[in-house]
């Protein structure tokens, strides 16, 4: 609750916040939003809807039904925390400064109480966290092959007109919905920016089982994403058990070397370091990718 001396938040009738929440754990995030220096026109919490893309689309529909004048749609994951009272204002600021920008996001950092294992994961595994920037930094995903933006839907704002032009989030994949949407937006010429001094706290997997499970899910998501857009595939096309076993055997052989040479096609930089968690995470993603590839092959022949 704000004290008497604190100014009331500035009204932002042009902005709506959408929070997909499968388990409805949103109390802390809603408290963060209640302290923000800007007040969105509406905050839509979409509970119990899956996959994530469908939940976000449903949140957009509700927001526009409640507030038709909304131009900016901010998406925040339910397990994220806004570390500063002006975090939302900082995320929206680049879109106000530059009309040619389409997507603006906050750097993803670990929460203050992160465990030692979470900090280790963040150090070893790419894209678990993103370094904050002091000035707006353009970060556009690739339009050929597979590539990432530093912006994620953990906390970002998208212009409504561009989201509608893209047709919203896909509802037929469970993982990779943000990278898939960003690819389509970028293909249409959208520009992305990591907003200056904008941070959002988001925990990393808290144990090895959680890390491997998440990476396997990401691998499965990539296989289904690649089936929709083959040009973005970073793994081989696996159509049989023989090809799948051969691929996993090769990945298993590379696993020891990957501990000290943590290279992957999703993170193509050669560097010497000891990163066992990165190596195991990459192998888990390969297992998930293989599993989903075989399932897709069966679906095609059924």
LOSENU-514773 format. One record per residue (C-alpha): chain; x, y, z. Coordinates in nm, 4 decimals, decimal comma. Example, Ala and Ser with C-alpha at 12.3 -4.5 7.8 and 13.67 -1.06 7.14 Angstrom:
<atoms>
+-------+----------+----------+----------+
: chain :       xx :       yy :       zz :
+-------+----------+----------+----------+
:     A :   1,2300 :  -0,4500 :   0,7800 :
:     A :   1,3670 :  -0,1060 :   0,7140 :
+-------+----------+----------+----------+
</atoms>
This chain:
<atoms>
+-------+----------+----------+----------+
: chain :       xx :       yy :       zz :
+-------+----------+----------+----------+
:     A :   0,0000 :   0,0000 :   0,0000 :
:     A :   0,1278 :   0,3459 :  -0,0851 :
:     A :   0,1925 :   0,5963 :   0,1910 :
:     A :   0,0369 :   0,9423 :   0,1951 :
:     A :   0,3516 :   1,1087 :   0,0651 :
:     A :   0,3995 :   0,8725 :  -0,2286 :
:     A :   0,2692 :   0,9935 :  -0,5653 :
:     A :  -0,0060 :   0,7934 :  -0,7297 :
:     A :   0,1050 :   0,5898 :  -1,0332 :
:     A :   0,0634 :   0,7488 :  -1,3741 :
:     A :  -0,2335 :   0,6071 :  -1,5647 :
:     A :  -0,1441 :   0,4159 :  -1,8810 :
:     A :  -0,4726 :   0,3564 :  -2,0672 :
:     A :  -0,2664 :   0,2488 :  -2,3703 :
:     A :  -0,1099 :  -0,0499 :  -2,1876 :
:     A :  -0,2438 :  -0,3829 :  -2,0632 :
:     A :  -0,0600 :  -0,6540 :  -1,8717 :
:     A :  -0,1188 :  -1,0238 :  -1,9461 :
:     A :  -0,0047 :  -1,2925 :  -1,7005 :
:     A :  -0,0470 :  -1,6576 :  -1,8032 :
:     A :  -0,0657 :  -1,8655 :  -1,4857 :
:     A :  -0,1140 :  -2,2390 :  -1,4997 :
:     A :  -0,1027 :  -2,2762 :  -1,1219 :
:     A :  -0,2292 :  -1,9272 :  -1,0313 :
:     A :   0,0764 :  -1,8366 :  -0,8222 :
:     A :   0,0513 :  -1,4675 :  -0,8899 :
:     A :   0,0185 :  -1,2999 :  -0,5501 :
:     A :   0,3753 :  -1,1731 :  -0,5290 :
:     A :   0,3797 :  -1,0505 :  -0,8889 :
:     A :   0,0481 :  -0,8699 :  -0,8407 :
:     A :   0,1957 :  -0,7027 :  -0,5331 :
:     A :   0,4901 :  -0,5898 :  -0,7461 :
:     A :   0,2508 :  -0,4486 :  -1,0061 :
:     A :   0,0524 :  -0,2640 :  -0,7398 :
:     A :   0,3691 :  -0,0692 :  -0,6504 :
:     A :   0,4604 :   0,0294 :  -1,0052 :
:     A :   0,4996 :   0,3925 :  -1,1070 :
:     A :   0,2610 :   0,3327 :  -1,3985 :
:     A :  -0,0855 :   0,1804 :  -1,3748 :
:     A :  -0,1903 :  -0,0271 :  -1,6789 :
:     A :  -0,5446 :  -0,0075 :  -1,8075 :
:     A :  -0,6015 :  -0,3687 :  -1,7034 :
:     A :  -0,4154 :  -0,6682 :  -1,5665 :
:     A :  -0,5426 :  -0,9975 :  -1,7045 :
:     A :  -0,4424 :  -1,3147 :  -1,5191 :
:     A :  -0,5260 :  -1,6201 :  -1,7298 :
:     A :  -0,5494 :  -1,9193 :  -1,4970 :
:     A :  -0,5279 :  -2,2859 :  -1,5861 :
:     A :  -0,5072 :  -2,2463 :  -1,9660 :
:     A :  -0,2511 :  -2,4406 :  -2,1646 :
:     A :  -0,0438 :  -2,4298 :  -2,3725 :
:     A :   0,1198 :  -2,1003 :  -2,2906 :
:     A :   0,0485 :  -1,9469 :  -2,6314 :
:     A :  -0,3255 :  -2,0056 :  -2,5923 :
:     A :  -0,3180 :  -1,8499 :  -2,2454 :
:     A :  -0,1464 :  -1,5378 :  -2,3771 :
:     A :  -0,3892 :  -1,5044 :  -2,6666 :
:     A :  -0,6794 :  -1,5421 :  -2,4259 :
:     A :  -0,5308 :  -1,2701 :  -2,2059 :
:     A :  -0,5035 :  -1,0388 :  -2,5061 :
:     A :  -0,8671 :  -1,1034 :  -2,5997 :
:     A :  -0,9813 :  -1,0236 :  -2,2464 :
:     A :  -0,7648 :  -0,7114 :  -2,2276 :
:     A :  -0,8961 :  -0,5717 :  -2,5558 :
:     A :  -1,2544 :  -0,6524 :  -2,4614 :
:     A :  -1,2110 :  -0,4610 :  -2,1354 :
:     A :  -1,0015 :  -0,1779 :  -2,2802 :
:     A :  -1,0312 :  -0,1447 :  -2,6598 :
:     A :  -0,7899 :   0,1508 :  -2,6695 :
:     A :  -0,4873 :  -0,0505 :  -2,5585 :
:     A :  -0,1867 :  -0,0169 :  -2,7928 :
:     A :   0,0855 :  -0,1896 :  -2,5888 :
:     A :   0,0598 :  -0,5414 :  -2,4477 :
:     A :   0,2987 :  -0,6357 :  -2,1683 :
:     A :   0,3498 :  -1,0058 :  -2,0989 :
:     A :   0,4923 :  -1,1232 :  -1,7656 :
:     A :   0,5357 :  -1,4815 :  -1,6439 :
:     A :   0,3584 :  -1,5582 :  -1,3170 :
:     A :   0,6804 :  -1,6700 :  -1,1448 :
:     A :   0,8675 :  -1,3501 :  -1,2357 :
:     A :   0,9285 :  -1,0616 :  -0,9967 :
:     A :   0,9655 :  -0,6926 :  -1,0787 :
:     A :   1,2706 :  -0,5783 :  -0,8832 :
:     A :   1,2115 :  -0,2039 :  -0,9122 :
:     A :   0,8952 :  -0,0007 :  -0,8681 :
:     A :   0,9493 :   0,1548 :  -1,2099 :
:     A :   1,0312 :  -0,1748 :  -1,3872 :
:     A :   0,7218 :  -0,1644 :  -1,6093 :
:     A :   0,7872 :   0,2002 :  -1,6920 :
:     A :   1,1426 :   0,1110 :  -1,7978 :
:     A :   1,0188 :  -0,1697 :  -2,0254 :
:     A :   0,7663 :   0,0589 :  -2,1962 :
:     A :   1,0056 :   0,3535 :  -2,2317 :
:     A :   1,1888 :   0,2438 :  -2,5515 :
:     A :   0,8581 :   0,2004 :  -2,7360 :
:     A :   0,7661 :   0,5570 :  -2,6422 :
:     A :   1,1044 :   0,6937 :  -2,7434 :
:     A :   1,1238 :   0,5179 :  -3,0796 :
:     A :   0,8061 :   0,4442 :  -3,2793 :
:     A :   1,0013 :   0,2087 :  -3,5066 :
:     A :   1,0610 :  -0,0382 :  -3,2215 :
:     A :   0,8096 :  -0,3206 :  -3,1853 :
:     A :   0,9201 :  -0,5300 :  -2,8860 :
:     A :   1,0908 :  -0,4135 :  -2,5670 :
:     A :   1,1953 :  -0,6389 :  -2,2819 :
:     A :   1,3673 :  -0,6621 :  -1,9466 :
:     A :   1,6882 :  -0,8498 :  -1,8759 :
:     A :   1,6220 :  -1,1759 :  -1,6931 :
:     A :   1,8256 :  -1,2069 :  -1,3716 :
:     A :   1,8243 :  -1,4444 :  -1,0766 :
:     A :   1,6163 :  -1,3491 :  -0,7721 :
:     A :   1,8069 :  -1,2227 :  -0,4658 :
:     A :   1,7593 :  -1,5519 :  -0,2780 :
:     A :   1,8869 :  -1,7756 :  -0,5582 :
:     A :   2,0490 :  -2,0981 :  -0,4435 :
:     A :   2,4070 :  -2,1983 :  -0,5182 :
:     A :   2,2795 :  -2,4486 :  -0,7772 :
:     A :   2,0705 :  -2,1802 :  -0,9508 :
:     A :   2,3750 :  -1,9535 :  -0,9696 :
:     A :   2,5786 :  -2,2399 :  -1,1158 :
:     A :   2,3124 :  -2,3072 :  -1,3785 :
:     A :   2,2995 :  -1,9382 :  -1,4698 :
:     A :   2,6775 :  -1,9311 :  -1,5137 :
:     A :   2,6969 :  -2,2443 :  -1,7267 :
:     A :   2,3763 :  -2,2631 :  -1,9328 :
:     A :   2,3136 :  -1,9933 :  -2,1965 :
:     A :   1,9978 :  -1,7800 :  -2,1846 :
:     A :   1,9021 :  -1,8710 :  -1,8276 :
:     A :   1,9880 :  -1,5101 :  -1,7435 :
:     A :   2,0669 :  -1,1981 :  -1,9480 :
:     A :   2,2998 :  -0,9194 :  -1,8448 :
:     A :   2,1193 :  -0,5868 :  -1,7835 :
:     A :   2,2227 :  -0,2970 :  -2,0057 :
:     A :   2,2713 :   0,0707 :  -1,9225 :
:     A :   2,1416 :   0,1883 :  -2,2614 :
:     A :   1,8726 :   0,0461 :  -2,4887 :
:     A :   2,0327 :  -0,2411 :  -2,6815 :
:     A :   1,8838 :  -0,3656 :  -3,0067 :
:     A :   1,8640 :  -0,7458 :  -3,0074 :
:     A :   1,6932 :  -0,8866 :  -3,3156 :
:     A :   1,6436 :  -1,2610 :  -3,3691 :
:     A :   1,7717 :  -1,4191 :  -3,6878 :
:     A :   1,5468 :  -1,4407 :  -3,9923 :
:     A :   1,7460 :  -1,7273 :  -4,1436 :
:     A :   1,8420 :  -2,0322 :  -3,9454 :
:     A :   1,7886 :  -2,0351 :  -3,5703 :
:     A :   1,8769 :  -1,7465 :  -3,3433 :
:     A :   1,7698 :  -1,5714 :  -3,0280 :
:     A :   1,6912 :  -1,2270 :  -2,8983 :
:     A :   1,7984 :  -1,1166 :  -2,5523 :
:     A :   1,4319 :  -1,0239 :  -2,5112 :
:     A :   1,2002 :  -1,2961 :  -2,3763 :
:     A :   0,8338 :  -1,3122 :  -2,2849 :
:     A :   0,9341 :  -1,3537 :  -1,9215 :
:     A :   0,8772 :  -0,9760 :  -1,9278 :
:     A :   0,8289 :  -0,7793 :  -2,2470 :
:     A :   0,5943 :  -0,5364 :  -2,4206 :
:     A :   0,4724 :  -0,5738 :  -2,7803 :
:     A :   0,2845 :  -0,3273 :  -2,9955 :
:     A :  -0,0710 :  -0,4501 :  -3,0390 :
:     A :  -0,0802 :  -0,3702 :  -3,4110 :
:     A :   0,2214 :  -0,5910 :  -3,4779 :
:     A :   0,0950 :  -0,8749 :  -3,2615 :
:     A :  -0,2339 :  -0,8698 :  -3,4514 :
:     A :  -0,0476 :  -0,8585 :  -3,7825 :
:     A :   0,1439 :  -1,1717 :  -3,6818 :
:     A :  -0,1736 :  -1,3499 :  -3,5783 :
:     A :  -0,0792 :  -1,3761 :  -3,2112 :
:     A :   0,1005 :  -1,6628 :  -3,0408 :
:     A :   0,0813 :  -2,0139 :  -3,1817 :
:     A :  -0,1440 :  -2,2417 :  -2,9795 :
:     A :  -0,0216 :  -2,5757 :  -3,1170 :
:     A :   0,3243 :  -2,5861 :  -2,9552 :
:     A :   0,4008 :  -2,6073 :  -2,5851 :
:     A :   0,7531 :  -2,4639 :  -2,5788 :
:     A :   0,9374 :  -2,2037 :  -2,7832 :
:     A :   0,6257 :  -1,9915 :  -2,8375 :
:     A :   0,8190 :  -1,6702 :  -2,7776 :
:     A :   1,1051 :  -1,7505 :  -3,0168 :
:     A :   0,8548 :  -1,8688 :  -3,2780 :
:     A :   0,6502 :  -1,5477 :  -3,2523 :
:     A :   0,9638 :  -1,3339 :  -3,2508 :
:     A :   1,0822 :  -1,5068 :  -3,5691 :
:     A :   0,7562 :  -1,4197 :  -3,7447 :
:     A :   0,7645 :  -1,0621 :  -3,6178 :
:     A :   1,1257 :  -1,0157 :  -3,7234 :
:     A :   1,0528 :  -1,1633 :  -4,0658 :
:     A :   0,8001 :  -0,8803 :  -4,1059 :
:     A :   1,0666 :  -0,6242 :  -4,0140 :
:     A :   1,0036 :  -0,5819 :  -3,6401 :
:     A :   1,2848 :  -0,4425 :  -3,4253 :
:     A :   1,3558 :  -0,5666 :  -3,0730 :
:     A :   1,5297 :  -0,3901 :  -2,7877 :
:     A :   1,6496 :  -0,4806 :  -2,4410 :
:     A :   1,5414 :  -0,1817 :  -2,2349 :
:     A :   1,7950 :   0,0207 :  -2,0392 :
:     A :   1,8154 :  -0,0660 :  -1,6679 :
:     A :   1,5115 :  -0,2958 :  -1,6910 :
:     A :   1,5346 :  -0,6190 :  -1,4923 :
:     A :   1,2996 :  -0,8993 :  -1,4029 :
:     A :   1,3862 :  -1,1723 :  -1,1531 :
:     A :   1,3216 :  -1,5289 :  -1,2612 :
:     A :   1,4510 :  -1,8401 :  -1,0892 :
:     A :   1,6638 :  -2,1055 :  -1,2573 :
:     A :   1,6022 :  -2,4807 :  -1,2081 :
:     A :   1,6723 :  -2,5576 :  -0,8443 :
:     A :   1,8143 :  -2,9078 :  -0,8895 :
:     A :   1,9596 :  -3,1315 :  -1,1590 :
:     A :   1,6343 :  -3,3199 :  -1,2238 :
:     A :   1,4487 :  -2,9932 :  -1,2827 :
:     A :   1,7210 :  -2,8674 :  -1,5164 :
:     A :   1,7231 :  -3,1842 :  -1,7275 :
:     A :   1,3431 :  -3,1939 :  -1,7413 :
:     A :   1,3227 :  -2,8334 :  -1,8568 :
:     A :   1,5899 :  -2,8819 :  -2,1209 :
:     A :   1,4192 :  -3,1964 :  -2,2521 :
:     A :   1,0968 :  -2,9977 :  -2,2840 :
:     A :   1,2823 :  -2,7249 :  -2,4726 :
:     A :   1,4270 :  -2,9876 :  -2,7058 :
:     A :   1,0790 :  -3,1255 :  -2,7703 :
:     A :   0,9516 :  -2,7746 :  -2,8322 :
:     A :   1,2246 :  -2,7078 :  -3,0857 :
:     A :   1,1407 :  -3,0248 :  -3,2799 :
:     A :   0,7791 :  -2,9147 :  -3,3114 :
:     A :   0,8814 :  -2,5598 :  -3,3948 :
:     A :   1,1158 :  -2,6912 :  -3,6663 :
:     A :   0,8329 :  -2,9000 :  -3,8102 :
:     A :   0,6382 :  -2,5774 :  -3,8612 :
:     A :   0,9372 :  -2,3886 :  -4,0057 :
:     A :   1,2061 :  -2,6319 :  -4,1351 :
:     A :   1,4518 :  -2,3498 :  -4,2102 :
:     A :   1,4932 :  -2,2980 :  -3,8353 :
:     A :   1,5906 :  -2,6576 :  -3,7563 :
:     A :   1,9244 :  -2,6909 :  -3,5710 :
:     A :   1,9185 :  -3,0679 :  -3,5337 :
:     A :   1,9058 :  -3,3445 :  -3,7949 :
:     A :   1,5775 :  -3,4626 :  -3,9408 :
:     A :   1,5060 :  -3,7876 :  -3,7546 :
:     A :   1,2558 :  -4,0166 :  -3,9257 :
:     A :   1,3391 :  -4,3600 :  -3,7825 :
:     A :   1,4538 :  -4,5283 :  -3,4629 :
:     A :   1,7837 :  -4,6078 :  -3,6337 :
:     A :   1,8586 :  -4,2435 :  -3,7147 :
:     A :   1,7442 :  -4,1401 :  -3,3676 :
:     A :   1,9710 :  -4,3925 :  -3,1930 :
:     A :   2,2646 :  -4,2916 :  -3,4131 :
:     A :   2,2093 :  -3,9244 :  -3,3304 :
:     A :   2,1910 :  -3,9894 :  -2,9556 :
:     A :   2,4998 :  -4,2110 :  -2,9728 :
:     A :   2,6948 :  -3,9302 :  -3,1365 :
:     A :   2,5692 :  -3,6814 :  -2,8772 :
:     A :   2,6702 :  -3,9219 :  -2,5990 :
:     A :   3,0193 :  -3,9571 :  -2,7471 :
:     A :   3,0539 :  -3,5782 :  -2,7593 :
:     A :   2,9280 :  -3,5330 :  -2,4029 :
:     A :   3,2694 :  -3,5559 :  -2,2255 :
:     A :   3,4283 :  -3,3074 :  -2,4681 :
:     A :   3,1296 :  -3,0765 :  -2,4317 :
:     A :   3,2110 :  -3,0402 :  -2,0624 :
:     A :   3,5238 :  -2,8411 :  -2,1467 :
:     A :   3,4257 :  -2,7125 :  -2,4938 :
:     A :   3,0679 :  -2,5946 :  -2,4318 :
:     A :   2,9683 :  -2,5394 :  -2,7943 :
:     A :   2,6233 :  -2,5888 :  -2,9398 :
:     A :   2,4499 :  -2,4724 :  -3,2571 :
:     A :   2,2197 :  -2,2626 :  -3,0409 :
:     A :   2,5280 :  -2,1045 :  -2,8754 :
:     A :   2,7961 :  -2,1241 :  -3,1486 :
:     A :   3,0997 :  -1,9817 :  -2,9700 :
:     A :   3,4106 :  -2,1894 :  -2,9126 :
:     A :   3,5489 :  -2,1365 :  -2,5640 :
:     A :   3,7359 :  -2,3463 :  -2,3118 :
:     A :   3,5658 :  -2,3775 :  -1,9745 :
:     A :   3,4469 :  -2,6499 :  -1,7404 :
:     A :   3,0689 :  -2,6623 :  -1,7688 :
:     A :   2,9293 :  -3,0038 :  -1,6809 :
:     A :   2,5774 :  -2,8699 :  -1,6298 :
:     A :   2,5849 :  -2,7134 :  -1,9755 :
:     A :   2,6922 :  -3,0447 :  -2,1275 :
:     A :   2,4198 :  -3,2401 :  -1,9473 :
:     A :   2,1606 :  -2,9759 :  -2,0368 :
:     A :   2,2536 :  -2,9973 :  -2,4059 :
:     A :   2,2272 :  -3,3758 :  -2,4001 :
:     A :   1,8861 :  -3,3577 :  -2,2286 :
:     A :   1,7677 :  -3,1177 :  -2,4996 :
:     A :   1,8891 :  -3,3670 :  -2,7630 :
:     A :   1,6899 :  -3,6433 :  -2,5929 :
:     A :   1,3778 :  -3,4276 :  -2,5939 :
:     A :   1,4359 :  -3,3309 :  -2,9559 :
:     A :   1,4753 :  -3,6970 :  -3,0545 :
:     A :   1,1646 :  -3,8056 :  -2,8662 :
:     A :   0,9487 :  -3,5374 :  -3,0277 :
:     A :   1,0988 :  -3,5981 :  -3,3739 :
:     A :   0,9993 :  -3,9647 :  -3,3596 :
:     A :   0,6514 :  -3,8741 :  -3,2360 :
:     A :   0,6106 :  -3,6330 :  -3,5280 :
:     A :   0,7304 :  -3,8986 :  -3,7724 :
:     A :   0,4671 :  -4,1389 :  -3,6387 :
:     A :   0,2005 :  -3,8711 :  -3,6671 :
:     A :   0,2924 :  -3,8111 :  -4,0327 :
:     A :   0,2658 :  -4,1794 :  -4,1211 :
:     A :  -0,0477 :  -4,2523 :  -3,9173 :
+-------+----------+----------+----------+
</atoms>
